[in-house]
Amino acid sequence: MTLPEIQKKIEAGLPGCKVEILDPYRDGVHIKAVVTCSAFAGKSLIEQHRMVYATLKDELKEEIHALALETRSE
């Protein structure tokens, strides 16, 4: 799965959110997603992360090996 595909998958699962996908080690394996979303307002950090992970449920089983998250409320 490519970085743009990961971004599109999160954006599709969380409409209206801004998603930035980073590859800090430039290895295509250790990915970081920065997700800014008004739907995160009032939710705990764990709830926010669960919302993002839910958009990539199948991919996290096989295709994505390491995903770091940074979530922000608008």
mmCIF file of the N, C-alpha and C atoms, coordinates in Angstrom:
data_MODEL
# 
_entry.id   MODEL 
# 
loop_
_atom_site.group_PDB 
_atom_site.id 
_atom_site.type_symbol 
_atom_site.label_atom_id 
_atom_site.label_alt_id 
_atom_site.label_comp_id 
_atom_site.label_asym_id 
_atom_site.label_entity_id 
_atom_site.label_seq_id 
_atom_site.pdbx_PDB_ins_code 
_atom_site.Cartn_x 
_atom_site.Cartn_y 
_atom_site.Cartn_z 
_atom_site.occupancy 
_atom_site.B_iso_or_equiv 
_atom_site.pdbx_formal_charge 
_atom_site.auth_seq_id 
_atom_site.auth_comp_id 
_atom_site.auth_asym_id 
_atom_site.auth_atom_id 
_atom_site.pdbx_PDB_model_num 
ATOM 1   N N  . MET A 1 1  ? 0.853   -1.176 0.000  1.00 0.00 ? 1  MET A N  1 
ATOM 2   C CA . MET A 1 1  ? 0.000   0.000  0.000  1.00 0.00 ? 1  MET A CA 1 
ATOM 3   C C  . MET A 1 1  ? 0.898   1.238  0.000  1.00 0.00 ? 1  MET A C  1 
ATOM 4   N N  . THR A 1 2  ? 0.597   2.165  -0.890 1.00 0.00 ? 2  THR A N  1 
ATOM 5   C CA . THR A 1 2  ? 1.407   3.370  -0.997 1.00 0.00 ? 2  THR A CA 1 
ATOM 6   C C  . THR A 1 2  ? 0.954   4.417  0.020  1.00 0.00 ? 2  THR A C  1 
ATOM 7   N N  . LEU A 1 3  ? 1.798   5.410  0.248  1.00 0.00 ? 3  LEU A N  1 
ATOM 8   C CA . LEU A 1 3  ? 1.456   6.485  1.188  1.00 0.00 ? 3  LEU A CA 1 
ATOM 9   C C  . LEU A 1 3  ? 0.195   7.239  0.756  1.00 0.00 ? 3  LEU A C  1 
ATOM 10  N N  . PRO A 1 4  ? 0.051   7.587  -0.541 1.00 0.00 ? 4  PRO A N  1 
ATOM 11  C CA . PRO A 1 4  ? -1.189  8.243  -0.968 1.00 0.00 ? 4  PRO A CA 1 
ATOM 12  C C  . PRO A 1 4  ? -2.428  7.367  -0.756 1.00 0.00 ? 4  PRO A C  1 
ATOM 13  N N  . GLU A 1 5  ? -2.284  6.056  -0.917 1.00 0.00 ? 5  GLU A N  1 
ATOM 14  C CA . GLU A 1 5  ? -3.415  5.155  -0.695 1.00 0.00 ? 5  GLU A CA 1 
ATOM 15  C C  . GLU A 1 5  ? -3.819  5.146  0.785  1.00 0.00 ? 5  GLU A C  1 
ATOM 16  N N  . ILE A 1 6  ? -2.829  5.174  1.670  1.00 0.00 ? 6  ILE A N  1 
ATOM 17  C CA . ILE A 1 6  ? -3.120  5.237  3.097  1.00 0.00 ? 6  ILE A CA 1 
ATOM 18  C C  . ILE A 1 6  ? -3.864  6.532  3.419  1.00 0.00 ? 6  ILE A C  1 
ATOM 19  N N  . GLN A 1 7  ? -3.388  7.640  2.866  1.00 0.00 ? 7  GLN A N  1 
ATOM 20  C CA . GLN A 1 7  ? -4.029  8.935  3.088  1.00 0.00 ? 7  GLN A CA 1 
ATOM 21  C C  . GLN A 1 7  ? -5.475  8.919  2.610  1.00 0.00 ? 7  GLN A C  1 
ATOM 22  N N  . LYS A 1 8  ? -5.705  8.414  1.416  1.00 0.00 ? 8  LYS A N  1 
ATOM 23  C CA . LYS A 1 8  ? -7.057  8.374  0.860  1.00 0.00 ? 8  LYS A CA 1 
ATOM 24  C C  . LYS A 1 8  ? -7.984  7.491  1.687  1.00 0.00 ? 8  LYS A C  1 
ATOM 25  N N  . LYS A 1 9  ? -7.455  6.391  2.191  1.00 0.00 ? 9  LYS A N  1 
ATOM 26  C CA . LYS A 1 9  ? -8.251  5.467  2.992  1.00 0.00 ? 9  LYS A CA 1 
ATOM 27  C C  . LYS A 1 9  ? -8.696  6.138  4.299  1.00 0.00 ? 9  LYS A C  1 
ATOM 28  N N  . ILE A 1 10 ? -7.792  6.852  4.954  1.00 0.00 ? 10 ILE A N  1 
ATOM 29  C CA . ILE A 1 10 ? -8.151  7.557  6.191  1.00 0.00 ? 10 ILE A CA 1 
ATOM 30  C C  . ILE A 1 10 ? -9.148  8.674  5.882  1.00 0.00 ? 10 ILE A C  1 
ATOM 31  N N  . GLU A 1 11 ? -8.897  9.437  4.828  1.00 0.00 ? 11 GLU A N  1 
ATOM 32  C CA . GLU A 1 11 ? -9.805  10.531 4.456  1.00 0.00 ? 11 GLU A CA 1 
ATOM 33  C C  . GLU A 1 11 ? -11.197 10.002 4.115  1.00 0.00 ? 11 GLU A C  1 
ATOM 34  N N  . ALA A 1 12 ? -11.275 8.845  3.479  1.00 0.00 ? 12 ALA A N  1 
ATOM 35  C CA . ALA A 1 12 ? -12.575 8.264  3.135  1.00 0.00 ? 12 ALA A CA 1 
ATOM 36  C C  . ALA A 1 12 ? -13.316 7.813  4.392  1.00 0.00 ? 12 ALA A C  1 
ATOM 37  N N  . GLY A 1 13 ? -12.583 7.303  5.351  1.00 0.00 ? 13 GLY A N  1 
ATOM 38  C CA . GLY A 1 13 ? -13.195 6.816  6.583  1.00 0.00 ? 13 GLY A CA 1 
ATOM 39  C C  . GLY A 1 13 ? -13.534 7.908  7.578  1.00 0.00 ? 13 GLY A C  1 
ATOM 40  N N  . LEU A 1 14 ? -12.860 9.045  7.445  1.00 0.00 ? 14 LEU A N  1 
ATOM 41  C CA . LEU A 1 14 ? -13.103 10.196 8.330  1.00 0.00 ? 14 LEU A CA 1 
ATOM 42  C C  . LEU A 1 14 ? -13.315 11.440 7.459  1.00 0.00 ? 14 LEU A C  1 
ATOM 43  N N  . PRO A 1 15 ? -14.469 11.542 6.827  1.00 0.00 ? 15 PRO A N  1 
ATOM 44  C CA . PRO A 1 15 ? -14.723 12.661 5.909  1.00 0.00 ? 15 PRO A CA 1 
ATOM 45  C C  . PRO A 1 15 ? -14.532 14.017 6.587  1.00 0.00 ? 15 PRO A C  1 
ATOM 46  N N  . GLY A 1 16 ? -13.914 14.922 5.854  1.00 0.00 ? 16 GLY A N  1 
ATOM 47  C CA . GLY A 1 16 ? -13.696 16.279 6.357  1.00 0.00 ? 16 GLY A CA 1 
ATOM 48  C C  . GLY A 1 16 ? -12.423 16.441 7.155  1.00 0.00 ? 16 GLY A C  1 
ATOM 49  N N  . CYS A 1 17 ? -11.704 15.373 7.380  1.00 0.00 ? 17 CYS A N  1 
ATOM 50  C CA . CYS A 1 17 ? -10.455 15.434 8.139  1.00 0.00 ? 17 CYS A CA 1 
ATOM 51  C C  . CYS A 1 17 ? -9.295  15.752 7.207  1.00 0.00 ? 17 CYS A C  1 
ATOM 52  N N  . LYS A 1 18 ? -8.291  16.405 7.753  1.00 0.00 ? 18 LYS A N  1 
ATOM 53  C CA . LYS A 1 18 ? -7.058  16.672 7.016  1.00 0.00 ? 18 LYS A CA 1 
ATOM 54  C C  . LYS A 1 18 ? -6.055  15.604 7.426  1.00 0.00 ? 18 LYS A C  1 
ATOM 55  N N  . VAL A 1 19 ? -5.436  14.971 6.451  1.00 0.00 ? 19 VAL A N  1 
ATOM 56  C CA . VAL A 1 19 ? -4.513  13.865 6.722  1.00 0.00 ? 19 VAL A CA 1 
ATOM 57  C C  . VAL A 1 19 ? -3.179  14.135 6.033  1.00 0.00 ? 19 VAL A C  1 
ATOM 58  N N  . GLU A 1 20 ? -2.116  14.019 6.807  1.00 0.00 ? 20 GLU A N  1 
ATOM 59  C CA . GLU A 1 20 ? -0.767  14.119 6.256  1.00 0.00 ? 20 GLU A CA 1 
ATOM 60  C C  . GLU A 1 20 ? -0.050  12.820 6.602  1.00 0.00 ? 20 GLU A C  1 
ATOM 61  N N  . ILE A 1 21 ? 0.511   12.169 5.590  1.00 0.00 ? 21 ILE A N  1 
ATOM 62  C CA . ILE A 1 21 ? 1.220   10.916 5.796  1.00 0.00 ? 21 ILE A CA 1 
ATOM 63  C C  . ILE A 1 21 ? 2.715   11.181 5.631  1.00 0.00 ? 21 ILE A C  1 
ATOM 64  N N  . LEU A 1 22 ? 3.470   10.778 6.631  1.00 0.00 ? 22 LEU A N  1 
ATOM 65  C CA . LEU A 1 22 ? 4.914   10.990 6.630  1.00 0.00 ? 22 LEU A CA 1 
ATOM 66  C C  . LEU A 1 22 ? 5.631   9.638  6.645  1.00 0.00 ? 22 LEU A C  1 
ATOM 67  N N  . ASP A 1 23 ? 6.816   9.631  6.097  1.00 0.00 ? 23 ASP A N  1 
ATOM 68  C CA . ASP A 1 23 ? 7.683   8.449  6.109  1.00 0.00 ? 23 ASP A CA 1 
ATOM 69  C C  . ASP A 1 23 ? 9.015   8.893  6.719  1.00 0.00 ? 23 ASP A C  1 
ATOM 70  N N  . PRO A 1 24 ? 9.048   9.089  8.055  1.00 0.00 ? 24 PRO A N  1 
ATOM 71  C CA . PRO A 1 24 ? 10.198  9.719  8.695  1.00 0.00 ? 24 PRO A CA 1 
ATOM 72  C C  . PRO A 1 24 ? 11.521  8.981  8.496  1.00 0.00 ? 24 PRO A C  1 
ATOM 73  N N  . TYR A 1 25 ? 11.490  7.670  8.340  1.00 0.00 ? 25 TYR A N  1 
ATOM 74  C CA . TYR A 1 25 ? 12.722  6.907  8.140  1.00 0.00 ? 25 TYR A CA 1 
ATOM 75  C C  . TYR A 1 25 ? 12.997  6.623  6.664  1.00 0.00 ? 25 TYR A C  1 
ATOM 76  N N  . ARG A 1 26 ? 12.080  7.059  5.829  1.00 0.00 ? 26 ARG A N  1 
ATOM 77  C CA . ARG A 1 26 ? 12.192  6.876  4.378  1.00 0.00 ? 26 ARG A CA 1 
ATOM 78  C C  . ARG A 1 26 ? 12.412  5.418  4.000  1.00 0.00 ? 26 ARG A C  1 
ATOM 79  N N  . ASP A 1 27 ? 11.690  4.548  4.721  1.00 0.00 ? 27 ASP A N  1 
ATOM 80  C CA . ASP A 1 27 ? 11.812  3.128  4.430  1.00 0.00 ? 27 ASP A CA 1 
ATOM 81  C C  . ASP A 1 27 ? 10.505  2.521  3.929  1.00 0.00 ? 27 ASP A C  1 
ATOM 82  N N  . GLY A 1 28 ? 9.433   3.335  3.893  1.00 0.00 ? 28 GLY A N  1 
ATOM 83  C CA . GLY A 1 28 ? 8.147   2.859  3.426  1.00 0.00 ? 28 GLY A CA 1 
ATOM 84  C C  . GLY A 1 28 ? 7.455   1.899  4.380  1.00 0.00 ? 28 GLY A C  1 
ATOM 85  N N  . VAL A 1 29 ? 8.039   1.688  5.546  1.00 0.00 ? 29 VAL A N  1 
ATOM 86  C CA . VAL A 1 29 ? 7.489   0.733  6.507  1.00 0.00 ? 29 VAL A CA 1 
ATOM 87  C C  . VAL A 1 29 ? 7.033   1.429  7.789  1.00 0.00 ? 29 VAL A C  1 
ATOM 88  N N  . HIS A 1 30 ? 7.824   2.368  8.268  1.00 0.00 ? 30 HIS A N  1 
ATOM 89  C CA . HIS A 1 30 ? 7.500   3.097  9.500  1.00 0.00 ? 30 HIS A CA 1 
ATOM 90  C C  . HIS A 1 30 ? 6.793   4.394  9.110  1.00 0.00 ? 30 HIS A C  1 
ATOM 91  N N  . ILE A 1 31 ? 5.469   4.354  9.156  1.00 0.00 ? 31 ILE A N  1 
ATOM 92  C CA . ILE A 1 31 ? 4.637   5.445  8.653  1.00 0.00 ? 31 ILE A CA 1 
ATOM 93  C C  . ILE A 1 31 ? 4.081   6.248  9.827  1.00 0.00 ? 31 ILE A C  1 
ATOM 94  N N  . LYS A 1 32 ? 3.941   7.563  9.612  1.00 0.00 ? 32 LYS A N  1 
ATOM 95  C CA . LYS A 1 32 ? 3.306   8.422  10.605 1.00 0.00 ? 32 LYS A CA 1 
ATOM 96  C C  . LYS A 1 32 ? 2.161   9.156  9.923  1.00 0.00 ? 32 LYS A C  1 
ATOM 97  N N  . ALA A 1 33 ? 1.009   9.131  10.561 1.00 0.00 ? 33 ALA A N  1 
ATOM 98  C CA . ALA A 1 33 ? -0.153  9.859  10.050 1.00 0.00 ? 33 ALA A CA 1 
ATOM 99  C C  . ALA A 1 33 ? -0.473  10.987 11.021 1.00 0.00 ? 33 ALA A C  1 
ATOM 100 N N  . VAL A 1 34 ? -0.590  12.184 10.500 1.00 0.00 ? 34 VAL A N  1 
ATOM 101 C CA . VAL A 1 34 ? -1.025  13.347 11.275 1.00 0.00 ? 34 VAL A CA 1 
ATOM 102 C C  . VAL A 1 34 ? -2.439  13.651 10.797 1.00 0.00 ? 34 VAL A C  1 
ATOM 103 N N  . VAL A 1 35 ? -3.405  13.478 11.694 1.00 0.00 ? 35 VAL A N  1 
ATOM 104 C CA . VAL A 1 35 ? -4.809  13.610 11.319 1.00 0.00 ? 35 VAL A CA 1 
ATOM 105 C C  . VAL A 1 35 ? -5.448  14.718 12.147 1.00 0.00 ? 35 VAL A C  1 
ATOM 106 N N  . THR A 1 36 ? -5.983  15.712 11.470 1.00 0.00 ? 36 THR A N  1 
ATOM 107 C CA . THR A 1 36 ? -6.680  16.819 12.121 1.00 0.00 ? 36 THR A CA 1 
ATOM 108 C C  . THR A 1 36 ? -8.150  16.720 11.747 1.00 0.00 ? 36 THR A C  1 
ATOM 109 N N  . CYS A 1 37 ? -9.012  16.666 12.778 1.00 0.00 ? 37 CYS A N  1 
ATOM 110 C CA . CYS A 1 37 ? -10.411 16.382 12.496 1.00 0.00 ? 37 CYS A CA 1 
ATOM 111 C C  . CYS A 1 37 ? -11.315 16.991 13.584 1.00 0.00 ? 37 CYS A C  1 
ATOM 112 N N  . SER A 1 38 ? -12.364 17.649 13.159 1.00 0.00 ? 38 SER A N  1 
ATOM 113 C CA . SER A 1 38 ? -13.312 18.214 14.121 1.00 0.00 ? 38 SER A CA 1 
ATOM 114 C C  . SER A 1 38 ? -14.070 17.115 14.869 1.00 0.00 ? 38 SER A C  1 
ATOM 115 N N  . ALA A 1 39 ? -14.170 15.929 14.279 1.00 0.00 ? 39 ALA A N  1 
ATOM 116 C CA . ALA A 1 39 ? -14.854 14.806 14.932 1.00 0.00 ? 39 ALA A CA 1 
ATOM 117 C C  . ALA A 1 39 ? -14.109 14.322 16.176 1.00 0.00 ? 39 ALA A C  1 
ATOM 118 N N  . PHE A 1 40 ? -12.853 14.738 16.345 1.00 0.00 ? 40 PHE A N  1 
ATOM 119 C CA . PHE A 1 40 ? -12.072 14.354 17.516 1.00 0.00 ? 40 PHE A CA 1 
ATOM 120 C C  . PHE A 1 40 ? -12.423 15.180 18.750 1.00 0.00 ? 40 PHE A C  1 
ATOM 121 N N  . ALA A 1 41 ? -13.125 16.285 18.562 1.00 0.00 ? 41 ALA A N  1 
ATOM 122 C CA . ALA A 1 41 ? -13.440 17.182 19.688 1.00 0.00 ? 41 ALA A CA 1 
ATOM 123 C C  . ALA A 1 41 ? -14.178 16.414 20.779 1.00 0.00 ? 41 ALA A C  1 
ATOM 124 N N  . GLY A 1 42 ? -13.690 16.563 22.004 1.00 0.00 ? 42 GLY A N  1 
ATOM 125 C CA . GLY A 1 42 ? -14.324 15.928 23.154 1.00 0.00 ? 42 GLY A CA 1 
ATOM 126 C C  . GLY A 1 42 ? -13.987 14.457 23.328 1.00 0.00 ? 42 GLY A C  1 
ATOM 127 N N  . LYS A 1 43 ? -13.184 13.907 22.433 1.00 0.00 ? 43 LYS A N  1 
ATOM 128 C CA . LYS A 1 43 ? -12.813 12.494 22.528 1.00 0.00 ? 43 LYS A CA 1 
ATOM 129 C C  . LYS A 1 43 ? -11.416 12.373 23.139 1.00 0.00 ? 43 LYS A C  1 
ATOM 130 N N  . SER A 1 44 ? -11.204 11.275 23.850 1.00 0.00 ? 44 SER A N  1 
ATOM 131 C CA . SER A 1 44 ? -9.876  11.028 24.422 1.00 0.00 ? 44 SER A CA 1 
ATOM 132 C C  . SER A 1 44 ? -8.905  10.673 23.297 1.00 0.00 ? 44 SER A C  1 
ATOM 133 N N  . LEU A 1 45 ? -7.627  10.729 23.608 1.00 0.00 ? 45 LEU A N  1 
ATOM 134 C CA . LEU A 1 45 ? -6.606  10.377 22.632 1.00 0.00 ? 45 LEU A CA 1 
ATOM 135 C C  . LEU A 1 45 ? -6.788  8.936  22.141 1.00 0.00 ? 45 LEU A C  1 
ATOM 136 N N  . ILE A 1 46 ? -7.118  8.047  23.052 1.00 0.00 ? 46 ILE A N  1 
ATOM 137 C CA . ILE A 1 46 ? -7.338  6.649  22.671 1.00 0.00 ? 46 ILE A CA 1 
ATOM 138 C C  . ILE A 1 46 ? -8.522  6.528  21.717 1.00 0.00 ? 46 ILE A C  1 
ATOM 139 N N  . GLU A 1 47 ? -9.602  7.245  21.992 1.00 0.00 ? 47 GLU A N  1 
ATOM 140 C CA . GLU A 1 47 ? -10.773 7.215  21.106 1.00 0.00 ? 47 GLU A CA 1 
ATOM 141 C C  . GLU A 1 47 ? -10.421 7.764  19.726 1.00 0.00 ? 47 GLU A C  1 
ATOM 142 N N  . GLN A 1 48 ? -9.636  8.838  19.684 1.00 0.00 ? 48 GLN A N  1 
ATOM 143 C CA . GLN A 1 48 ? -9.215  9.422  18.413 1.00 0.00 ? 48 GLN A CA 1 
ATOM 144 C C  . GLN A 1 48 ? -8.400  8.414  17.608 1.00 0.00 ? 48 GLN A C  1 
ATOM 145 N N  . HIS A 1 49 ? -7.453  7.762  18.275 1.00 0.00 ? 49 HIS A N  1 
ATOM 146 C CA . HIS A 1 49 ? -6.610  6.793  17.585 1.00 0.00 ? 49 HIS A CA 1 
ATOM 147 C C  . HIS A 1 49 ? -7.424  5.602  17.098 1.00 0.00 ? 49 HIS A C  1 
ATOM 148 N N  . ARG A 1 50 ? -8.379  5.165  17.893 1.00 0.00 ? 50 ARG A N  1 
ATOM 149 C CA . ARG A 1 50 ? -9.245  4.053  17.473 1.00 0.00 ? 50 ARG A CA 1 
ATOM 150 C C  . ARG A 1 50 ? -10.038 4.421  16.228 1.00 0.00 ? 50 ARG A C  1 
ATOM 151 N N  . MET A 1 51 ? -10.460 5.667  16.137 1.00 0.00 ? 51 MET A N  1 
ATOM 152 C CA . MET A 1 51 ? -11.204 6.118  14.958 1.00 0.00 ? 51 MET A CA 1 
ATOM 153 C C  . MET A 1 51 ? -10.334 6.004  13.708 1.00 0.00 ? 51 MET A C  1 
ATOM 154 N N  . VAL A 1 52 ? -9.061  6.398  13.831 1.00 0.00 ? 52 VAL A N  1 
ATOM 155 C CA . VAL A 1 52 ? -8.156  6.312  12.683 1.00 0.00 ? 52 VAL A CA 1 
ATOM 156 C C  . VAL A 1 52 ? -7.840  4.854  12.370 1.00 0.00 ? 52 VAL A C  1 
ATOM 157 N N  . TYR A 1 53 ? -7.512  4.069  13.395 1.00 0.00 ? 53 TYR A N  1 
ATOM 158 C CA . TYR A 1 53 ? -7.203  2.655  13.168 1.00 0.00 ? 53 TYR A CA 1 
ATOM 159 C C  . TYR A 1 53 ? -8.370  1.922  12.506 1.00 0.00 ? 53 TYR A C  1 
ATOM 160 N N  . ALA A 1 54 ? -9.585  2.304  12.834 1.00 0.00 ? 54 ALA A N  1 
ATOM 161 C CA . ALA A 1 54 ? -10.763 1.649  12.244 1.00 0.00 ? 54 ALA A CA 1 
ATOM 162 C C  . ALA A 1 54 ? -10.803 1.830  10.728 1.00 0.00 ? 54 ALA A C  1 
ATOM 163 N N  . THR A 1 55 ? -10.260 2.934  10.227 1.00 0.00 ? 55 THR A N  1 
ATOM 164 C CA . THR A 1 55 ? -10.265 3.175  8.778  1.00 0.00 ? 55 THR A CA 1 
ATOM 165 C C  . THR A 1 55 ? -9.269  2.278  8.053  1.00 0.00 ? 55 THR A C  1 
ATOM 166 N N  . LEU A 1 56 ? -8.308  1.742  8.794  1.00 0.00 ? 56 LEU A N  1 
ATOM 167 C CA . LEU A 1 56 ? -7.249  0.914  8.202  1.00 0.00 ? 56 LEU A CA 1 
ATOM 168 C C  . LEU A 1 56 ? -7.232  -0.498 8.783  1.00 0.00 ? 56 LEU A C  1 
ATOM 169 N N  . LYS A 1 57 ? -8.377  -0.939 9.282  1.00 0.00 ? 57 LYS A N  1 
ATOM 170 C CA . LYS A 1 57 ? -8.466  -2.212 9.993  1.00 0.00 ? 57 LYS A CA 1 
ATOM 171 C C  . LYS A 1 57 ? -7.826  -3.362 9.214  1.00 0.00 ? 57 LYS A C  1 
ATOM 172 N N  . ASP A 1 58 ? -8.218  -3.553 7.981  1.00 0.00 ? 58 ASP A N  1 
ATOM 173 C CA . ASP A 1 58 ? -7.702  -4.672 7.184  1.00 0.00 ? 58 ASP A CA 1 
ATOM 174 C C  . ASP A 1 58 ? -6.229  -4.481 6.820  1.00 0.00 ? 58 ASP A C  1 
ATOM 175 N N  . GLU A 1 59 ? -5.855  -3.259 6.489  1.00 0.00 ? 59 GLU A N  1 
ATOM 176 C CA . GLU A 1 59 ? -4.482  -2.979 6.086  1.00 0.00 ? 59 GLU A CA 1 
ATOM 177 C C  . GLU A 1 59 ? -3.500  -3.180 7.236  1.00 0.00 ? 59 GLU A C  1 
ATOM 178 N N  . LEU A 1 60 ? -3.928  -2.895 8.462  1.00 0.00 ? 60 LEU A N  1 
ATOM 179 C CA . LEU A 1 60 ? -3.054  -3.060 9.621  1.00 0.00 ? 60 LEU A CA 1 
ATOM 180 C C  . LEU A 1 60 ? -2.757  -4.537 9.897  1.00 0.00 ? 60 LEU A C  1 
ATOM 181 N N  . LYS A 1 61 ? -3.593  -5.416 9.409  1.00 0.00 ? 61 LYS A N  1 
ATOM 182 C CA . LYS A 1 61 ? -3.380  -6.855 9.611  1.00 0.00 ? 61 LYS A CA 1 
ATOM 183 C C  . LYS A 1 61 ? -2.260  -7.382 8.719  1.00 0.00 ? 61 LYS A C  1 
ATOM 184 N N  . GLU A 1 62 ? -2.123  -6.809 7.522  1.00 0.00 ? 62 GLU A N  1 
ATOM 185 C CA . GLU A 1 62 ? -1.189  -7.394 6.564  1.00 0.00 ? 62 GLU A CA 1 
ATOM 186 C C  . GLU A 1 62 ? -0.242  -6.411 5.889  1.00 0.00 ? 62 GLU A C  1 
ATOM 187 N N  . GLU A 1 63 ? -0.720  -5.229 5.556  1.00 0.00 ? 63 GLU A N  1 
ATOM 188 C CA . GLU A 1 63 ? 0.073   -4.350 4.698  1.00 0.00 ? 63 GLU A CA 1 
ATOM 189 C C  . GLU A 1 63 ? 0.867   -3.277 5.432  1.00 0.00 ? 63 GLU A C  1 
ATOM 190 N N  . ILE A 1 64 ? 0.346   -2.771 6.523  1.00 0.00 ? 64 ILE A N  1 
ATOM 191 C CA . ILE A 1 64 ? 1.017   -1.702 7.258  1.00 0.00 ? 64 ILE A CA 1 
ATOM 192 C C  . ILE A 1 64 ? 1.620   -2.300 8.517  1.00 0.00 ? 64 ILE A C  1 
ATOM 193 N N  . HIS A 1 65 ? 2.925   -2.158 8.649  1.00 0.00 ? 65 HIS A N  1 
ATOM 194 C CA . HIS A 1 65 ? 3.620   -2.816 9.757  1.00 0.00 ? 65 HIS A CA 1 
ATOM 195 C C  . HIS A 1 65 ? 3.833   -1.906 10.958 1.00 0.00 ? 65 HIS A C  1 
ATOM 196 N N  . ALA A 1 66 ? 4.011   -0.615 10.735 1.00 0.00 ? 66 ALA A N  1 
ATOM 197 C CA . ALA A 1 66 ? 4.236   0.310  11.843 1.00 0.00 ? 66 ALA A CA 1 
ATOM 198 C C  . ALA A 1 66 ? 3.568   1.642  11.506 1.00 0.00 ? 66 ALA A C  1 
ATOM 199 N N  . LEU A 1 67 ? 2.602   2.023  12.304 1.00 0.00 ? 67 LEU A N  1 
ATOM 200 C CA . LEU A 1 67 ? 1.875   3.265  12.082 1.00 0.00 ? 67 LEU A CA 1 
ATOM 201 C C  . LEU A 1 67 ? 1.854   4.076  13.365 1.00 0.00 ? 67 LEU A C  1 
ATOM 202 N N  . ALA A 1 68 ? 2.504   5.227  13.341 1.00 0.00 ? 68 ALA A N  1 
ATOM 203 C CA . ALA A 1 68 ? 2.458   6.168  14.453 1.00 0.00 ? 68 ALA A CA 1 
ATOM 204 C C  . ALA A 1 68 ? 1.371   7.195  14.132 1.00 0.00 ? 68 ALA A C  1 
ATOM 205 N N  . LEU A 1 69 ? 0.648   7.599  15.142 1.00 0.00 ? 69 LEU A N  1 
ATOM 206 C CA . LEU A 1 69 ? -0.426  8.565  14.933 1.00 0.00 ? 69 LEU A CA 1 
ATOM 207 C C  . LEU A 1 69 ? -0.211  9.825  15.749 1.00 0.00 ? 69 LEU A C  1 
ATOM 208 N N  . GLU A 1 70 ? -0.561  10.932 15.132 1.00 0.00 ? 70 GLU A N  1 
ATOM 209 C CA . GLU A 1 70 ? -0.670  12.214 15.836 1.00 0.00 ? 70 GLU A CA 1 
ATOM 210 C C  . GLU A 1 70 ? -2.038  12.750 15.449 1.00 0.00 ? 70 GLU A C  1 
ATOM 211 N N  . THR A 1 71 ? -2.914  12.876 16.422 1.00 0.00 ? 71 THR A N  1 
ATOM 212 C CA . THR A 1 71 ? -4.271  13.356 16.136 1.00 0.00 ? 71 THR A CA 1 
ATOM 213 C C  . THR A 1 71 ? -4.482  14.708 16.782 1.00 0.00 ? 71 THR A C  1 
ATOM 214 N N  . ARG A 1 72 ? -5.246  15.538 16.093 1.00 0.00 ? 72 ARG A N  1 
ATOM 215 C CA . ARG A 1 72 ? -5.533  16.891 16.564 1.00 0.00 ? 72 ARG A CA 1 
ATOM 216 C C  . ARG A 1 72 ? -7.000  17.206 16.291 1.00 0.00 ? 72 ARG A C  1 
ATOM 217 N N  . SER A 1 73 ? -7.594  17.922 17.211 1.00 0.00 ? 73 SER A N  1 
ATOM 218 C CA . SER A 1 73 ? -8.955  18.392 17.009 1.00 0.00 ? 73 SER A CA 1 
ATOM 219 C C  . SER A 1 73 ? -8.914  19.770 16.389 1.00 0.00 ? 73 SER A C  1 
ATOM 220 N N  . GLU A 1 74 ? -9.850  20.057 15.514 1.00 0.00 ? 74 GLU A N  1 
ATOM 221 C CA . GLU A 1 74 ? -9.912  21.402 14.893 1.00 0.00 ? 74 GLU A CA 1 
ATOM 222 C C  . GLU A 1 74 ? -10.610 22.363 15.818 1.00 0.00 ? 74 GLU A C  1 
# 
